[in-house]
């Protein structure tokens, strides 16, 4: 973020929420890039924008922030990668790049550590990150638009985020469902493509069901995945009726349900 001193400062790390245990943790890198003099500073200013762009485009890069400190000769780094392999691929690419070849004389003071994502309710600063996550996970903007519309209409009953140092890497939404008794719809559920199949989606679904309490939850999804959480085929009147419409809890058989109006745009 920018302030009156004229420099660009990296945001403070977000450590809120409960850790999600993973057998293969993420990799985080924090530290400083230190320029010896104004010439090195100008080299960094020239090369870092392209280095940052290429780094953020790597499939296993979840966060790449580099910003000048109050001392313009010092740059603060905050990077997160999907795992050790993704970090190694980043290092290999960077070493062979113009940045890697021309910045060898710059001072480096880095600390690398394992990082586990954390799960918490959506915070005010998450909106753009959730949009980016949903677009990446679904390969388009429909689900991001759905969540924005639910939020704007006051229909985002629960919005839970799995984050890595404040960067959303997983998300699940619960919205009100018109039914014979108070009920909720679970949709969408998203995990960053580089982290799928590692347990983050499972943690998000469990957290959503805990937030739902005793209210029935309806989902349109893969039966083999959702059956593990107690979902069963739903005998309900709905435009989404079929093998993938599932329910956890009880609603009268054959009764009608209606999702929040935002779903009509899908």
C-alpha positions as CSV (number, residue, x, y, z in Angstrom):
1,X,0.0,0.0,0.0
2,X,1.1,3.6,-0.5
3,X,1.5,6.2,2.2
4,X,2.6,9.8,2.5
5,X,6.3,8.9,2.6
6,X,6.1,8.1,-1.1
7,X,7.1,4.5,-0.9
8,X,5.1,1.3,-1.6
9,X,4.8,-0.9,1.5
10,X,3.9,-4.6,1.6
11,X,0.7,-5.3,3.6
12,X,1.0,-6.9,7.1
13,X,0.8,-10.7,7.1
14,X,-2.6,-12.1,8.0
15,X,-2.4,-14.9,10.6
16,X,-6.1,-15.1,11.5
17,X,-8.1,-18.3,11.6
18,X,-7.5,-22.0,12.4
19,X,-4.7,-23.8,10.7
20,X,-5.7,-26.4,8.1
21,X,-3.4,-29.4,8.5
22,X,-1.7,-30.5,5.2
23,X,0.7,-33.4,4.7
24,X,2.5,-31.2,2.1
25,X,2.7,-27.7,3.4
26,X,3.1,-24.5,1.4
27,X,6.4,-22.7,1.2
28,X,6.7,-19.1,2.3
29,X,9.7,-16.8,1.8
30,X,10.1,-13.5,3.6
31,X,13.0,-11.1,3.8
32,X,14.9,-8.2,2.3
33,X,16.6,-7.4,-0.9
34,X,19.4,-4.9,-0.1
35,X,20.9,-2.5,-2.7
36,X,24.4,-1.2,-2.0
37,X,23.9,2.1,-3.7
38,X,21.7,4.2,-6.0
39,X,22.9,2.3,-9.1
40,X,21.8,-1.0,-7.7
41,X,18.5,0.6,-6.7
42,X,17.9,1.7,-10.3
43,X,18.7,-1.8,-11.5
44,X,16.1,-3.2,-9.1
45,X,13.5,-0.6,-10.2
46,X,14.2,-1.5,-13.9
47,X,14.1,-5.3,-13.5
48,X,11.7,-6.1,-10.6
49,X,8.4,-5.3,-12.4
50,X,9.0,-8.0,-15.0
51,X,10.4,-10.4,-12.5
52,X,7.3,-10.0,-10.4
53,X,5.0,-10.4,-13.4
54,X,6.7,-13.6,-14.5
55,X,6.7,-15.0,-10.9
56,X,3.0,-14.3,-10.4
57,X,2.3,-16.1,-13.7
58,X,3.8,-19.3,-12.4
59,X,1.1,-21.9,-11.7
60,X,2.5,-22.7,-8.2
61,X,2.9,-19.1,-7.1
62,X,0.2,-18.0,-4.7
63,X,1.7,-14.7,-3.6
64,X,4.6,-12.6,-4.8
65,X,4.9,-9.1,-3.2
66,X,8.0,-7.0,-3.3
67,X,8.0,-3.4,-2.2
68,X,10.4,-0.6,-1.2
69,X,10.9,-0.1,2.5
70,X,11.2,3.3,4.1
71,X,14.9,3.0,3.1
72,X,14.7,3.1,-0.7
73,X,17.7,0.9,-0.9
74,X,15.8,-1.9,0.8
75,X,13.0,-4.0,-0.7
76,X,10.7,-6.3,1.4
77,X,9.7,-9.6,-0.1
78,X,6.7,-11.8,0.8
79,X,6.2,-14.9,-1.4
80,X,4.1,-18.0,-1.1
81,X,4.3,-21.1,-3.2
82,X,2.1,-24.2,-3.4
83,X,4.9,-26.6,-2.2
84,X,8.6,-27.3,-2.4
85,X,8.4,-28.3,-6.1
86,X,6.7,-25.1,-7.0
87,X,9.3,-23.1,-5.1
88,X,12.1,-25.0,-6.8
89,X,10.6,-24.3,-10.3
90,X,10.4,-20.6,-9.4
91,X,14.1,-20.6,-8.4
92,X,15.1,-22.4,-11.6
93,X,13.1,-19.9,-13.8
94,X,14.4,-16.9,-11.9
95,X,18.1,-18.0,-12.0
96,X,17.9,-18.2,-15.8
97,X,16.0,-14.9,-16.3
98,X,17.4,-11.4,-16.9
99,X,16.7,-10.6,-13.2
100,X,18.6,-13.7,-12.0
101,X,21.6,-13.0,-14.3
102,X,21.9,-9.3,-13.5
103,X,21.0,-9.1,-9.8
104,X,23.6,-11.4,-8.3
105,X,25.4,-8.5,-6.6
106,X,22.4,-7.4,-4.7
107,X,22.3,-8.3,-1.0
108,X,19.7,-10.9,0.1
109,X,18.4,-11.6,3.6
110,X,15.7,-14.2,3.2
111,X,13.9,-16.6,5.6
112,X,12.1,-19.6,4.1
113,X,9.6,-21.7,6.1
114,X,6.7,-24.1,5.8
115,X,3.2,-22.5,5.8
116,X,-0.2,-24.0,6.5
117,X,-3.3,-22.2,5.2
118,X,-5.8,-20.9,7.8
119,X,-9.6,-20.9,7.7
120,X,-11.7,-17.9,8.9
121,X,-14.8,-15.9,7.9
122,X,-14.4,-13.5,5.0
123,X,-12.8,-10.2,5.9
124,X,-13.3,-6.8,4.4
125,X,-10.1,-6.9,2.4
126,X,-10.8,-10.4,0.8
127,X,-13.2,-9.3,-2.0
128,X,-10.6,-9.0,-4.8
129,X,-8.8,-12.1,-3.7
130,X,-12.0,-14.1,-3.7
131,X,-12.8,-12.9,-7.1
132,X,-9.4,-13.9,-8.4
133,X,-9.6,-17.3,-6.7
134,X,-13.0,-18.1,-8.1
135,X,-12.0,-17.1,-11.6
136,X,-8.9,-19.3,-11.5
137,X,-10.7,-22.3,-9.9
138,X,-13.6,-22.3,-12.4
139,X,-11.8,-20.9,-15.5
140,X,-14.1,-17.9,-15.8
141,X,-15.9,-15.2,-14.0
142,X,-19.5,-16.6,-13.5
143,X,-18.9,-17.8,-9.9
144,X,-17.1,-14.6,-8.9
145,X,-20.1,-12.6,-10.2
146,X,-22.4,-14.9,-8.3
147,X,-20.6,-14.4,-5.0
148,X,-20.5,-10.6,-5.6
149,X,-24.3,-10.6,-6.3
150,X,-25.0,-12.7,-3.2
151,X,-22.9,-10.3,-1.1
152,X,-24.6,-7.2,-2.6
153,X,-28.1,-8.6,-1.9
154,X,-27.3,-9.5,1.7
155,X,-27.6,-13.2,0.8
156,X,-24.1,-14.3,1.7
157,X,-25.1,-16.0,4.9
158,X,-21.6,-17.4,5.5
159,X,-18.5,-16.7,3.4
160,X,-15.5,-18.8,4.6
161,X,-12.0,-18.3,3.4
162,X,-8.9,-20.5,3.5
163,X,-6.0,-18.1,3.1
164,X,-2.2,-18.3,3.0
165,X,-0.9,-15.2,4.7
166,X,-4.0,-13.3,3.7
167,X,-4.2,-14.5,0.1
168,X,-7.5,-16.5,-0.4
169,X,-6.7,-20.0,-1.7
170,X,-10.0,-21.6,-0.9
171,X,-13.6,-20.3,-0.4
172,X,-17.1,-21.6,0.3
173,X,-20.4,-19.8,0.4
174,X,-23.7,-20.5,2.1
175,X,-26.8,-18.6,1.1
176,X,-30.5,-18.8,2.1
177,X,-32.7,-21.4,0.5
178,X,-36.4,-20.9,0.3
179,X,-37.9,-24.2,1.6
180,X,-40.4,-25.7,4.1
181,X,-38.0,-24.8,6.9
182,X,-34.9,-22.6,7.2
183,X,-32.3,-24.1,4.9
184,X,-29.1,-23.1,3.2
185,X,-27.4,-23.7,-0.2
186,X,-23.7,-24.5,-0.3
187,X,-22.2,-23.0,-3.5
188,X,-19.8,-22.2,-4.8
189,X,-16.9,-24.2,-3.3
190,X,-13.5,-23.4,-4.7
191,X,-9.8,-24.2,-4.1
192,X,-6.9,-22.7,-6.0
193,X,-5.9,-25.1,-8.9
194,X,-2.4,-25.6,-7.5
195,X,-3.8,-26.8,-4.1
196,X,-6.7,-29.0,-5.1
197,X,-6.8,-32.5,-3.7
198,X,-4.8,-31.7,-0.6
199,X,-7.7,-31.4,1.9
200,X,-8.5,-27.7,1.8
201,X,-11.9,-28.3,0.2
202,X,-12.7,-30.9,2.8
203,X,-11.9,-28.4,5.6
204,X,-14.1,-25.8,4.0
205,X,-17.1,-28.1,3.7
206,X,-16.8,-29.2,7.3
207,X,-16.5,-25.6,8.4
208,X,-19.6,-24.6,6.3
209,X,-21.6,-27.5,7.8
210,X,-20.6,-26.4,11.3
211,X,-21.7,-22.9,10.5
212,X,-25.1,-24.2,9.2
213,X,-25.9,-25.8,12.5
214,X,-29.1,-27.8,12.4
215,X,-30.3,-26.2,9.1
216,X,-30.5,-28.5,6.1
217,X,-27.9,-27.8,3.5
218,X,-28.4,-28.4,-0.2
219,X,-25.6,-28.7,-2.7
220,X,-25.2,-29.3,-6.4
221,X,-22.1,-31.3,-6.7
222,X,-20.2,-34.6,-7.2
223,X,-22.0,-37.3,-5.2
224,X,-18.8,-39.3,-4.4
225,X,-17.3,-36.2,-2.7
226,X,-20.3,-34.9,-0.8
227,X,-21.5,-38.3,0.4
228,X,-18.5,-38.3,2.8
229,X,-20.0,-35.4,4.7
230,X,-23.4,-37.1,5.1
231,X,-25.1,-35.7,1.9
232,X,-27.6,-37.9,0.2
233,X,-29.6,-37.6,-3.0
234,X,-32.3,-34.9,-2.6
235,X,-35.9,-35.7,-3.5
236,X,-36.8,-32.0,-4.0
237,X,-38.6,-29.9,-6.6
238,X,-35.9,-27.7,-8.1
239,X,-34.6,-26.5,-11.5
240,X,-31.4,-28.3,-10.4
241,X,-33.1,-31.6,-9.6
242,X,-31.1,-34.7,-10.7
243,X,-28.4,-37.0,-9.6
244,X,-26.1,-34.1,-8.4
245,X,-28.6,-32.4,-6.2
246,X,-27.9,-33.5,-2.7
247,X,-29.0,-32.7,0.8
248,X,-27.7,-33.0,4.4
249,X,-30.5,-32.8,6.8
250,X,-34.2,-33.2,6.2
251,X,-36.8,-31.5,4.0
252,X,-40.2,-33.0,3.1
253,X,-39.8,-35.3,0.1
254,X,-41.0,-33.7,-3.1
255,X,-41.2,-30.3,-1.6
256,X,-40.0,-27.3,-3.5
257,X,-36.8,-25.2,-2.9
258,X,-35.6,-22.0,-4.5
259,X,-32.1,-20.6,-4.4
260,X,-31.3,-16.9,-3.8
261,X,-32.2,-14.7,-6.9
262,X,-28.5,-14.3,-7.7
263,X,-28.4,-17.9,-8.9
264,X,-30.8,-17.1,-11.8
265,X,-27.9,-15.4,-13.6
266,X,-25.9,-18.6,-13.9
